[in-house]
């Protein structure tokens, strides 16, 4: 693929050369490569969305009483730092149950106990290689997110693609970490994801909203919007659900909340709440559902540590 300089790309995009250089420095242009003091950009690179423009989205259903959730969080925080034995036990339990449920929602047939065994490095007879890889990859994606949190990093397009790359590693390397290049529909949903040509712009808008416009919201609202709006865009050909649930827990854990398990048994309710949000912009059902999972998680932690 041909690379061109900032002057050529600035003419193509209709913005000045200095603005292009600023975008390169900020990492807003994915294909930009610095050579000496100059920047080279892939000729077919799409024009970045202007981050100075405010989103006109009007979300509804974001009012929720988080007082119980925050009270439980305060109780958990009062017990920190937790003993290493308890921390390890909760962490191991989380990885198994999160991995099992998130994969089961997408059709993986491994049981909870089989998931645990696979994560310990043992192969299950009669189960496909893909199901084994989905299990191992999901654990790796969790560990990657924990590294981001430890490094005080925020969500970026780059990190979203890295999470997705881990999810599809050795399952579909061609599409791992790459936005889809075809249109899709979601079985059983009323919402139809946007056409593939606009994905780059929509994902840029999403990250800008996340970083600039959602900070006024409670962390659980922010986590719900990140999950919901990501799935609404459906940027990848596969693995969107698992990636979205990872992003949701990233946001919760970043703010010190206990991670949640969206269970397979409530899959229909989960899908319905998402589709309702996507078609009406009303997140009330989804926020309520996620809040119930947060309380369930916090109660478990308190039961273990107190």
C-alpha positions as a Markdown table, in Angstrom:
| # | Residue | x | y | z |
|---|---|---|---|---|
| 1 | Unk | 0.0 | 0.0 | 0.0 |
| 2 | Unk | 1.3 | 3.4 | -1.0 |
| 3 | Unk | 2.2 | 6.0 | 1.8 |
| 4 | Unk | 2.1 | 9.7 | 1.2 |
| 5 | Unk | 3.2 | 12.8 | 3.1 |
| 6 | Unk | 1.1 | 15.1 | 5.3 |
| 7 | Unk | 0.8 | 17.8 | 2.6 |
| 8 | Unk | -0.7 | 15.4 | 0.2 |
| 9 | Unk | -3.1 | 13.9 | 2.7 |
| 10 | Unk | -4.1 | 17.4 | 4.0 |
| 11 | Unk | -5.3 | 18.3 | 0.4 |
| 12 | Unk | -7.2 | 15.0 | 0.2 |
| 13 | Unk | -8.9 | 15.5 | 3.6 |
| 14 | Unk | -9.4 | 19.3 | 3.1 |
| 15 | Unk | -7.6 | 20.3 | 6.3 |
| 16 | Unk | -4.3 | 22.1 | 6.8 |
| 17 | Unk | -1.0 | 20.4 | 7.0 |
| 18 | Unk | -0.3 | 21.5 | 10.6 |
| 19 | Unk | -3.6 | 19.9 | 11.7 |
| 20 | Unk | -2.6 | 16.6 | 10.1 |
| 21 | Unk | 0.7 | 16.7 | 12.0 |
| 22 | Unk | -1.0 | 17.3 | 15.3 |
| 23 | Unk | -3.3 | 14.4 | 14.6 |
| 24 | Unk | -0.2 | 12.2 | 13.9 |
| 25 | Unk | 1.4 | 13.3 | 17.1 |
| 26 | Unk | -1.7 | 12.4 | 19.1 |
| 27 | Unk | -1.9 | 9.0 | 17.6 |
| 28 | Unk | -5.3 | 9.8 | 15.9 |
| 29 | Unk | -4.1 | 8.5 | 12.5 |
| 30 | Unk | -3.6 | 4.7 | 12.8 |
| 31 | Unk | -1.3 | 4.2 | 9.8 |
| 32 | Unk | 0.9 | 7.2 | 10.4 |
| 33 | Unk | 4.6 | 6.4 | 10.6 |
| 34 | Unk | 7.3 | 8.9 | 11.6 |
| 35 | Unk | 10.4 | 9.0 | 9.4 |
| 36 | Unk | 12.9 | 11.5 | 10.7 |
| 37 | Unk | 10.9 | 14.7 | 11.3 |
| 38 | Unk | 8.3 | 13.8 | 8.7 |
| 39 | Unk | 5.1 | 11.7 | 8.8 |
| 40 | Unk | 4.0 | 9.2 | 6.2 |
| 41 | Unk | 0.3 | 8.1 | 6.0 |
| 42 | Unk | -1.3 | 5.3 | 4.1 |
| 43 | Unk | -3.0 | 6.7 | 1.0 |
| 44 | Unk | -6.3 | 5.0 | 1.7 |
| 45 | Unk | -6.4 | 6.2 | 5.4 |
| 46 | Unk | -9.8 | 7.7 | 6.3 |
| 47 | Unk | -10.1 | 11.2 | 7.6 |
| 48 | Unk | -10.2 | 11.2 | 11.4 |
| 49 | Unk | -13.3 | 12.5 | 13.2 |
| 50 | Unk | -12.9 | 16.0 | 14.5 |
| 51 | Unk | -12.6 | 15.5 | 18.3 |
| 52 | Unk | -13.5 | 19.2 | 18.9 |
| 53 | Unk | -17.1 | 18.5 | 17.8 |
| 54 | Unk | -19.5 | 17.5 | 20.5 |
| 55 | Unk | -21.7 | 14.5 | 20.0 |
| 56 | Unk | -25.4 | 15.2 | 19.5 |
| 57 | Unk | -26.5 | 11.9 | 21.0 |
| 58 | Unk | -29.3 | 12.1 | 23.6 |
| 59 | Unk | -29.3 | 9.1 | 25.9 |
| 60 | Unk | -32.2 | 8.5 | 28.2 |
| 61 | Unk | -32.7 | 6.2 | 31.1 |
| 62 | Unk | -29.5 | 7.1 | 32.8 |
| 63 | Unk | -31.0 | 8.0 | 36.2 |
| 64 | Unk | -30.4 | 5.3 | 38.8 |
| 65 | Unk | -29.9 | 5.2 | 42.5 |
| 66 | Unk | -26.4 | 3.8 | 43.1 |
| 67 | Unk | -26.4 | 4.5 | 46.8 |
| 68 | Unk | -26.6 | 0.8 | 47.8 |
| 69 | Unk | -23.9 | -0.1 | 45.3 |
| 70 | Unk | -21.6 | 2.6 | 46.5 |
| 71 | Unk | -22.2 | 1.7 | 50.1 |
| 72 | Unk | -21.2 | -1.9 | 49.4 |
| 73 | Unk | -18.1 | -0.7 | 47.6 |
| 74 | Unk | -17.2 | 1.5 | 50.6 |
| 75 | Unk | -17.4 | -1.6 | 52.8 |
| 76 | Unk | -15.2 | -3.6 | 50.5 |
| 77 | Unk | -12.7 | -0.8 | 50.3 |
| 78 | Unk | -12.5 | -0.6 | 54.1 |
| 79 | Unk | -11.2 | -4.1 | 54.1 |
| 80 | Unk | -8.4 | -3.4 | 51.6 |
| 81 | Unk | -5.7 | -4.4 | 51.2 |
| 82 | Unk | -7.1 | -7.9 | 51.1 |
| 83 | Unk | -5.0 | -10.9 | 52.2 |
| 84 | Unk | -3.1 | -12.5 | 49.2 |
| 85 | Unk | -4.9 | -15.8 | 49.7 |
| 86 | Unk | -8.4 | -14.2 | 49.4 |
| 87 | Unk | -7.3 | -12.0 | 46.5 |
| 88 | Unk | -6.0 | -15.0 | 44.6 |
| 89 | Unk | -9.1 | -17.1 | 45.4 |
| 90 | Unk | -11.4 | -14.4 | 44.2 |
| 91 | Unk | -9.3 | -13.8 | 41.1 |
| 92 | Unk | -9.2 | -17.4 | 40.1 |
| 93 | Unk | -12.9 | -17.8 | 40.6 |
| 94 | Unk | -13.6 | -14.7 | 38.6 |
| 95 | Unk | -11.5 | -15.8 | 35.6 |
| 96 | Unk | -13.2 | -19.2 | 35.4 |
| 97 | Unk | -16.8 | -17.9 | 35.8 |
| 98 | Unk | -16.3 | -14.9 | 33.7 |
| 99 | Unk | -14.7 | -16.9 | 30.9 |
| 100 | Unk | -17.3 | -19.7 | 31.1 |
| 101 | Unk | -20.3 | -17.4 | 31.0 |
| 102 | Unk | -19.0 | -15.0 | 28.4 |
| 103 | Unk | -18.1 | -17.8 | 26.1 |
| 104 | Unk | -21.3 | -19.8 | 26.8 |
| 105 | Unk | -23.4 | -16.7 | 25.9 |
| 106 | Unk | -21.8 | -17.0 | 22.4 |
| 107 | Unk | -22.4 | -20.7 | 22.1 |
| 108 | Unk | -19.3 | -22.4 | 23.6 |
| 109 | Unk | -20.4 | -25.8 | 25.0 |
| 110 | Unk | -17.7 | -26.2 | 27.6 |
| 111 | Unk | -19.2 | -26.6 | 31.1 |
| 112 | Unk | -17.9 | -24.5 | 34.1 |
| 113 | Unk | -15.8 | -27.4 | 35.4 |
| 114 | Unk | -14.4 | -28.1 | 31.8 |
| 115 | Unk | -13.6 | -24.4 | 31.5 |
| 116 | Unk | -11.6 | -24.6 | 34.7 |
| 117 | Unk | -9.7 | -27.7 | 33.5 |
| 118 | Unk | -8.9 | -26.1 | 30.2 |
| 119 | Unk | -7.5 | -23.1 | 31.9 |
| 120 | Unk | -5.3 | -25.4 | 33.9 |
| 121 | Unk | -3.8 | -26.6 | 30.6 |
| 122 | Unk | -5.7 | -29.9 | 30.1 |
| 123 | Unk | -7.5 | -30.9 | 26.9 |
| 124 | Unk | -11.1 | -32.0 | 27.0 |
| 125 | Unk | -12.0 | -34.9 | 24.8 |
| 126 | Unk | -14.9 | -34.4 | 22.4 |
| 127 | Unk | -14.6 | -30.6 | 22.5 |
| 128 | Unk | -13.4 | -28.6 | 19.5 |
| 129 | Unk | -10.1 | -26.8 | 19.3 |
| 130 | Unk | -11.9 | -23.5 | 18.8 |
| 131 | Unk | -13.7 | -24.0 | 22.1 |
| 132 | Unk | -10.4 | -24.6 | 23.9 |
| 133 | Unk | -8.8 | -21.5 | 22.2 |
| 134 | Unk | -11.8 | -19.3 | 23.1 |
| 135 | Unk | -11.3 | -20.3 | 26.8 |
| 136 | Unk | -7.5 | -19.7 | 26.8 |
| 137 | Unk | -7.8 | -16.5 | 24.8 |
| 138 | Unk | -10.5 | -15.0 | 27.1 |
| 139 | Unk | -8.2 | -15.5 | 30.1 |
| 140 | Unk | -5.4 | -13.8 | 28.3 |
| 141 | Unk | -7.7 | -10.9 | 27.4 |
| 142 | Unk | -8.6 | -10.5 | 31.1 |
| 143 | Unk | -5.0 | -10.4 | 32.1 |
| 144 | Unk | -4.3 | -7.8 | 29.4 |
| 145 | Unk | -7.0 | -5.6 | 30.8 |
| 146 | Unk | -5.6 | -6.0 | 34.3 |
| 147 | Unk | -2.2 | -4.8 | 33.0 |
| 148 | Unk | -3.9 | -1.7 | 31.4 |
| 149 | Unk | -5.6 | -0.9 | 34.7 |
| 150 | Unk | -2.3 | -1.4 | 36.6 |
| 151 | Unk | -0.7 | 1.1 | 34.2 |
| 152 | Unk | -3.5 | 3.6 | 34.6 |
| 153 | Unk | -4.3 | 3.4 | 30.8 |
| 154 | Unk | -7.6 | 4.4 | 29.3 |
| 155 | Unk | -9.5 | 2.7 | 26.6 |
| 156 | Unk | -8.3 | 3.6 | 23.1 |
| 157 | Unk | -9.0 | 2.2 | 19.6 |
| 158 | Unk | -5.6 | 0.6 | 19.8 |
| 159 | Unk | -6.4 | -1.2 | 23.1 |
| 160 | Unk | -9.8 | -2.2 | 21.9 |
| 161 | Unk | -8.2 | -3.8 | 18.8 |
| 162 | Unk | -5.6 | -5.5 | 21.1 |
| 163 | Unk | -8.4 | -7.0 | 23.2 |
| 164 | Unk | -10.1 | -8.3 | 20.1 |
| 165 | Unk | -6.9 | -9.7 | 18.8 |
| 166 | Unk | -6.5 | -11.8 | 21.9 |
| 167 | Unk | -10.1 | -13.0 | 21.7 |
| 168 | Unk | -9.7 | -14.3 | 18.1 |
| 169 | Unk | -6.0 | -15.3 | 18.4 |
| 170 | Unk | -5.4 | -18.5 | 16.3 |
| 171 | Unk | -9.2 | -18.8 | 15.7 |
| 172 | Unk | -9.4 | -16.1 | 13.0 |
| 173 | Unk | -6.1 | -14.3 | 12.6 |
| 174 | Unk | -7.2 | -12.7 | 9.4 |
| 175 | Unk | -9.9 | -10.7 | 11.2 |
| 176 | Unk | -8.4 | -10.4 | 14.7 |
| 177 | Unk | -8.0 | -6.8 | 15.7 |
| 178 | Unk | -9.4 | -5.5 | 12.4 |
| 179 | Unk | -12.7 | -3.8 | 11.8 |
| 180 | Unk | -15.1 | -5.7 | 9.6 |
| 181 | Unk | -15.1 | -5.1 | 5.8 |
| 182 | Unk | -18.7 | -6.3 | 5.2 |
| 183 | Unk | -22.1 | -5.5 | 6.5 |
| 184 | Unk | -23.7 | -7.7 | 9.2 |
| 185 | Unk | -27.1 | -8.3 | 10.9 |
| 186 | Unk | -27.6 | -9.6 | 14.4 |
| 187 | Unk | -29.8 | -12.6 | 14.7 |
| 188 | Unk | -32.9 | -12.0 | 16.8 |
| 189 | Unk | -32.2 | -8.3 | 17.2 |
| 190 | Unk | -34.2 | -5.3 | 15.8 |
| 191 | Unk | -31.1 | -3.1 | 15.6 |
| 192 | Unk | -29.1 | -3.3 | 12.4 |
| 193 | Unk | -25.4 | -2.4 | 12.8 |
| 194 | Unk | -24.0 | 0.4 | 10.7 |
| 195 | Unk | -22.4 | -0.2 | 7.3 |
| 196 | Unk | -18.8 | -1.2 | 7.4 |
| 197 | Unk | -17.6 | 2.0 | 5.5 |
| 198 | Unk | -18.4 | 4.2 | 8.5 |
| 199 | Unk | -16.9 | 2.0 | 11.3 |
| 200 | Unk | -13.6 | 3.9 | 11.6 |
| 201 | Unk | -15.4 | 7.2 | 12.1 |
| 202 | Unk | -18.0 | 5.7 | 14.5 |
| 203 | Unk | -15.3 | 4.1 | 16.6 |
| 204 | Unk | -13.3 | 7.4 | 16.8 |
| 205 | Unk | -16.5 | 9.1 | 17.9 |
| 206 | Unk | -17.1 | 6.5 | 20.6 |
| 207 | Unk | -13.6 | 6.9 | 22.1 |
| 208 | Unk | -14.0 | 10.6 | 22.1 |
| 209 | Unk | -17.4 | 10.4 | 23.8 |
| 210 | Unk | -15.9 | 8.0 | 26.3 |
| 211 | Unk | -12.9 | 10.2 | 27.1 |
| 212 | Unk | -14.6 | 13.6 | 27.0 |
| 213 | Unk | -18.3 | 13.5 | 27.4 |
| 214 | Unk | -19.1 | 10.6 | 29.7 |
| 215 | Unk | -16.9 | 11.6 | 32.6 |
| 216 | Unk | -19.8 | 13.4 | 34.2 |
| 217 | Unk | -21.7 | 10.1 | 34.6 |
| 218 | Unk | -21.4 | 7.6 | 37.4 |
| 219 | Unk | -18.8 | 4.9 | 36.6 |
| 220 | Unk | -21.5 | 2.2 | 36.1 |
| 221 | Unk | -23.4 | 4.4 | 33.7 |
| 222 | Unk | -20.1 | 5.0 | 31.8 |
| 223 | Unk | -19.4 | 1.3 | 31.8 |
| 224 | Unk | -22.9 | 0.5 | 30.4 |
| 225 | Unk | -22.6 | 3.1 | 27.7 |
| 226 | Unk | -19.2 | 1.8 | 26.7 |
| 227 | Unk | -20.5 | -1.7 | 26.4 |
| 228 | Unk | -23.8 | -0.8 | 24.7 |
| 229 | Unk | -22.5 | 1.7 | 22.2 |
| 230 | Unk | -19.6 | -0.6 | 21.2 |
| 231 | Unk | -22.0 | -3.4 | 20.5 |
| 232 | Unk | -24.3 | -1.1 | 18.7 |
| 233 | Unk | -21.5 | -0.3 | 16.3 |
| 234 | Unk | -20.5 | -4.0 | 16.1 |
| 235 | Unk | -17.1 | -3.1 | 14.6 |
| 236 | Unk | -15.8 | -6.7 | 14.2 |
| 237 | Unk | -17.0 | -9.6 | 12.2 |
| 238 | Unk | -17.0 | -11.8 | 15.3 |
| 239 | Unk | -16.1 | -11.5 | 19.0 |
| 240 | Unk | -18.0 | -8.2 | 19.7 |
| 241 | Unk | -20.0 | -9.5 | 22.7 |
| 242 | Unk | -17.0 | -10.9 | 24.5 |
| 243 | Unk | -15.0 | -7.8 | 23.8 |
| 244 | Unk | -17.8 | -5.6 | 25.0 |
| 245 | Unk | -18.1 | -7.5 | 28.3 |
| 246 | Unk | -14.4 | -7.2 | 28.8 |
| 247 | Unk | -14.6 | -3.4 | 28.2 |
| 248 | Unk | -17.5 | -3.1 | 30.7 |
| 249 | Unk | -15.5 | -4.8 | 33.4 |
| 250 | Unk | -12.4 | -2.8 | 32.6 |
| 251 | Unk | -14.4 | 0.3 | 33.3 |
| 252 | Unk | -15.8 | -1.0 | 36.6 |
| 253 | Unk | -12.4 | -2.3 | 37.8 |
| 254 | Unk | -10.7 | 1.0 | 36.9 |
| 255 | Unk | -12.9 | 2.8 | 39.3 |
| 256 | Unk | -12.5 | 0.2 | 42.0 |
| 257 | Unk | -15.8 | -1.7 | 41.6 |
| 258 | Unk | -15.8 | -5.5 | 41.7 |
| 259 | Unk | -16.0 | -7.1 | 38.2 |
| 260 | Unk | -19.3 | -8.7 | 37.3 |
| 261 | Unk | -20.4 | -11.9 | 35.6 |
| 262 | Unk | -23.2 | -11.5 | 33.0 |
| 263 | Unk | -24.5 | -15.0 | 33.4 |
| 264 | Unk | -25.6 | -17.4 | 30.6 |
| 265 | Unk | -28.9 | -18.0 | 32.4 |
| 266 | Unk | -29.9 | -14.3 | 31.9 |
| 267 | Unk | -28.7 | -14.2 | 28.3 |
| 268 | Unk | -32.2 | -13.4 | 26.9 |
| 269 | Unk | -32.8 | -10.6 | 29.3 |
| 270 | Unk | -29.3 | -9.2 | 28.6 |
| 271 | Unk | -29.9 | -9.3 | 24.8 |
| 272 | Unk | -33.3 | -7.7 | 25.1 |
| 273 | Unk | -32.0 | -4.8 | 27.3 |
| 274 | Unk | -29.3 | -4.1 | 24.8 |
| 275 | Unk | -31.6 | -4.2 | 21.8 |
| 276 | Unk | -34.0 | -1.9 | 23.6 |
| 277 | Unk | -31.1 | 0.6 | 24.2 |
| 278 | Unk | -30.0 | 0.4 | 20.6 |
| 279 | Unk | -33.4 | 1.0 | 19.1 |
| 280 | Unk | -34.6 | 3.7 | 21.6 |
| 281 | Unk | -31.5 | 5.2 | 23.2 |
| 282 | Unk | -33.1 | 4.3 | 26.5 |
| 283 | Unk | -30.5 | 2.5 | 28.7 |
| 284 | Unk | -32.8 | 2.1 | 31.8 |
| 285 | Unk | -33.2 | -1.7 | 31.4 |
| 286 | Unk | -29.6 | -2.2 | 30.7 |
| 287 | Unk | -28.4 | 0.0 | 33.6 |
| 288 | Unk | -30.8 | -1.8 | 36.0 |
| 289 | Unk | -29.6 | -5.3 | 34.8 |
| 290 | Unk | -25.9 | -4.4 | 35.1 |
| 291 | Unk | -26.5 | -2.8 | 38.5 |
| 292 | Unk | -28.1 | -6.0 | 39.7 |
| 293 | Unk | -25.0 | -7.9 | 38.6 |
| 294 | Unk | -22.7 | -5.4 | 40.4 |
| 295 | Unk | -24.7 | -5.9 | 43.7 |
| 296 | Unk | -24.5 | -9.6 | 43.3 |
| 297 | Unk | -20.7 | -9.4 | 42.8 |
| 298 | Unk | -20.2 | -7.0 | 45.8 |
| 299 | Unk | -22.2 | -9.3 | 48.0 |
| 300 | Unk | -20.1 | -12.3 | 47.1 |
| 301 | Unk | -16.9 | -10.4 | 47.8 |
| 302 | Unk | -18.2 | -9.2 | 51.2 |
| 303 | Unk | -19.2 | -12.8 | 52.0 |
| 304 | Unk | -15.7 | -14.0 | 51.4 |
| 305 | Unk | -13.7 | -11.2 | 53.0 |
| 306 | Unk | -15.9 | -10.6 | 56.2 |
